Amino acid sequence: MTVLAALFFLLGFAASWVAGRFVSSGAAVVQGGAIGICGVAALMVGMPHVLETSFGWAIVALLIYGLIGAVIFRSGQAAREKAQ
């Protein structure tokens, strides 16, 4: 994995937490879009060899990435609810 792919993945995780913590209406759409765009960008730009050689593993990686992003999103929502 290249540094660029790791940065895209981390950017998606950060956007998930920020969406859960600070966005009140439409947060799920913002989180889904951020995770989707950052995950696909990480695979296409940062790890194109994985996408070329094994499309199935790339989809599995995106699924796991999305699930982890959802957990981070929920922790951001919990922090927002706790703060209110």
FENMOMO-V191202 format. One record per backbone hydrogen bond with DSSP energy under -1.0 kcal/mol. NH is the residue of the N-H (numbers start at 1). CO is the residue of the C=O. If there is no record, write none. Layout:
# FENMOMO-V191202
NH&CO, NH&CO
This chain:
# FENMOMO-V191202
6&2, 7&3, 8&4, 9&5, 10&6, 11&7, 12&8, 13&9, 14&10, 15&11, 16&12, 17&13, 18&14, 19&15, 20&16, 21&17, 22&18, 23&19, 30&26, 31&27, 32&28, 33&29, 34&30, 35&31, 36&32, 37&33, 38&34, 39&35, 40&36, 41&37, 42&38, 43&39, 44&40, 45&41, 47&42, 51&47, 52&48, 53&49, 54&50, 58&54, 59&55, 60&56, 61&57, 62&58, 63&59, 64&60, 65&61, 66&62, 67&63, 68&64, 69&65, 70&66, 71&67, 72&68, 73&69, 74&70, 75&71, 76&72, 77&73, 78&74, 79&75, 80&76, 81&77, 82&78, 83&79, 84&80
